[in-house]
Amino acid sequence: REHFRFPVVEYYKHLGFDFETVPFVKVADEFMELYRRNVCDASLHIGAEILLRDLKALGKIQSILSAAGEADLKKQLIRLEIEPYFDFVYGIADHYATSKIERGHELMRRLNTSAKNIIMIGDTDHDIEVAEILGIELLLLADGHQHYDRLKDKHTQVLKTRRQR
């Protein structure tokens, strides 16, 4: 979490992978094979389903914009039994996690509302970039891909969670 970044290929390079020796596509494909094998072990954070349910009951439109592959994302939502809370689910077409900016533009068009009516909740410095380009407010949760220390100096609204030490 202290080193994670987008695009993911840069994260792997930062960790020391030599893509002249082993191509990034091979590494990414191997990671996805392991990810898909173990994703069913993942669970929601405490209180997440309650929050999603309460926001839905208030009539709030909830969407997902993710750098995850859209097909995998939808399967995970079904498995976690939270798919009904979301009006729109936008992932990317592949699993190379390059950027979600274009998908964000597509989602904004679909939402058909003013950017001032939207708040994005994210967990990476890439989410800062996406929110700025889309012109929407952003709340970062430092309990995901990147550590609080990586986010706190880059954005004003960063929540530090109990899991941080």
Order of alpha helices (4+ residues) and beta strands (2+ residues): alpha-alpha-alpha-beta-alpha-beta-alpha-beta-alpha-beta-alpha-beta
